[in-house]
Amino acid sequence: MNGTAAPLARFKRGQKRESALSMRNLLLASVALLLAVMVPARAGRPVTDEERAKLAPAIAAAGCSGGKLEFDDGKYEVDDATCSDGQTYDLKFDADFRLIKKERED
């Protein structure tokens, strides 16, 4: 083996190692990005029985009933509540069960 073969072989091994590390880093970055996109998409949690007992009168005071109840981002959400005008609405209540938004479903 001449004097340049050994350094050249080490260079090629180092280049393969860098390529493998780059692919690994790309894969890890892709997984991290996928998780970051998916995490905010999670729905809120179901309301507890205690919260439901407080939320039901607030829904009735808004002239509505029924719907799917959940707690998300510090607010109570009621999806697809049927209201006294016969229309379906999405309702949002603050942490003190005060109505902050009533939006008709199309």
N, C-alpha and C positions, 0 to 999 in steps of 0.2 A: 504494500500500500504506500502510495507516495505521501508527502507531507500535507497535501491539501485535501485528501480524501476524508481523514478523520474530522476536521472542522466542518466540512461540507455535510457529512452524515449527522453530526450534532446539530447543525443548522436546520436540516430537514426534520429531525425529530422535534426540535423546538418549535418549528413552524406547525407541525401536526398538533402539538400540544396546545399552541395558541389557537389553532382552528377549533379544536375540541372545546376549549374554554369559551371561545366566542359563541359556539353553538349552544353550549350549556347556558351561558348568560342570556342569549336570545330566548331560549326556552323558558328560563325563569322569569324573564321580563314579560313574556307573553302570558304566562300563567298569572302573574301578578296583575296584569292589565285586565285579564278576564275576570278575576276575582273582584277587582275594583269596580268593574261594570256591573257585576251581578249583585254585589252586596246592597247597593241602594235600591235595587229592584225588589227586595224582600218586602212583603206586606207587613203591616203592623200586627200587633198581638191581639188575640181575642180579649174582650173586656171580662173582668172578674164578675162574680155574682154581686158583690158589693157595688161595683161601678154600674152594673146593669140596673140595680135598684134605684140609683140616683139618676141615671140617664133616661129611664122610661118616662118619668114625669116631665122631663125637659123636652122629650120628643113629643109628648102629648100637648104640652104648652105651645109647641110650634104648629099644632094642628095636624100632627102626623102619627103614624103607627107603623110597627113592623120594621123591616129592613135588616141588613147585616151590620152588626156592631163590631167596631174594632178601635183600638187605641194606637195611634201612629203619630210620630213627631210631636208629642206633647198635646195632641188634640184627639178628641173622640170623633169618630166618623161613623155615619149611618148611611149605608148605601142602599138605594132603592126603597126608601120609605114611601108609603102611600099616604098622601095628605088629603085634607078635607075637600079639596077641589077636584079630587079624583085623579090627580096627576102623581107621577112618581118623581121623587126628589132625592138628592144626596145632601145630607146635612152635616155640618161640622160644628162641634161645640168645643169651647176652651176647657182648660183643666178644672174650672169651677162650674162646668155644665151649663154655661151660657151660650146660646146660639150665636155663632159668628158668621155662618154662611148657609144659605139655602139655595141650591141650584137645581133647576128642573132637568130631569133626564130626558134626552131626546129619543 
